Amino acid sequence: MADIITRDDASESWTLYEVKSTNSIKKDHILDLSFQRVAFEDAGYTIGKVKVIYLNKDYRRRPQVVPKDLLMESDVTSEVAELVETVRAQTQDALKYLNLTDEPSGCSCRLNSRSKHCPTFHYLNPDIPEYSVFNISRINGKKLALLVDNDIVNVHDVPEDIKLSVIQQNQVDAEKTKQPKIDKAAIADTLNELEFPLYFLDYETVSTALPLYGECKPYQQIPFQYSLHVLRDPNGTLEHYEYLSHDSTTLPAHELLSNLKQQIGPSGSVITWNKSFEMGRNREMAEQYPEFAELMNSINDRVFDLMEVFSKQYYVHHKFKGSSSIKKVLPVLVNGFTYDDMDISNGQAAALRWYEAVTSDDPELASATYESLLEYCKLDTLAMVEIYKTLKNV
């Protein structure tokens, strides 16, 4: 089934269109269109041109949406032509498999380090443990193939003589010994660079194909919420501030920044987790409202990424499983803290639920969602506070 198909009477052929919500053309799009062309041609249609329609990444939202400005159109006829015979042969292979009475054993993902993202991997490879060499951080195909070819799938069985990166070797050693590796001196030196007051900051954002707000780009991350915990001195009382927009029609940045300006002073370290994300949002909001540029630049100059303690391997634990995600680190370092039982437990869910709430006609649903959003975002910054305190005492 084509997204769009049009007839060209002059050439007595048809043009296939694939409509994508991405802002670039990807290899999968070409493969998809190659299969469509094969299917239509095998059904007796003459296919002339093949095109992809996708989002213009440079588009800026205007009061009146003009489709030709929002969307791009590219002719990929030649790219599809190069793949047609390969795809035609693959369709025949697929039909043969469908006629088999026995399921195939294994799959090509056995040589793919990202096999954990394959939905059928564990089904087709029941011999592979849940946590295996496929989960070693950034392991490449050649190195992974060497292990698999020697029937080494358990992390505990990785031989000492195989050359791994420092991060990979630390992950393997931690799993084998079940003992954490902690560089106390590096952690102390890093944390001693922080300047009080400490501001623990986290944004929640929404990103849509058609921008919600004027002058915004497709898929631009728009902050609609923040949580801020403040520790003014080492023994001070922890303070908490927050903001949450209840409006899908007005860009939240101005009100958000107006609040933040009252709460973050001109000095002191601003602590985040994965600083590139928050810093990017700060730059974008400064562009949207130049009167806050000085504040945003000041914050970005003072940002400290707490995640780097873990990504730089100053603290390695087997339960992290090679990850430096706050959701992996928090329950290991801080007892009783987890995202597991929360109504909203990740950023993607937060964005979806927020949009549902601000566009809902049900005030009770919206109110309950806002409470869950505040609880989730608050935990993100409180988690950083608790992890910071734990690190100070290692």
Secondary structure, DSSP 8 states (H G I E B T S, - for coil): --SEEEEETTTTEEEEEEE-SSSS--HHHHHHHHHHHHHHHHTT--EEEEEEEEE-TT----SS--HHHHEEEEE-HHHHHHHHHHHHHHHHHHHHHHT-SS---S-GGGG-TTGGG-TTHHHH-TTS-SSBGGGSTT--HHHHHHHHHTT--BGGG--TTS---HHHHHHHHHHHH---EE-HHHHHHHHHT--SSEEEEEEEEE--SS-SSTT--TT--EEEEEEEEEE-STTS--EEEEEE---SSS-THHHHHHHHHHHS-SSS-EEESSHHHHHHHHHHHHHH-GGGHHHHHHHHHTEEETTHHHHTTSEE-GGGTT---HHHHHHHHSTT--STT-SS-SHHHHHHHHHHHHT-S-HHHHHHHHHHHHHHHHHHHHHHHHHHHHHHT-
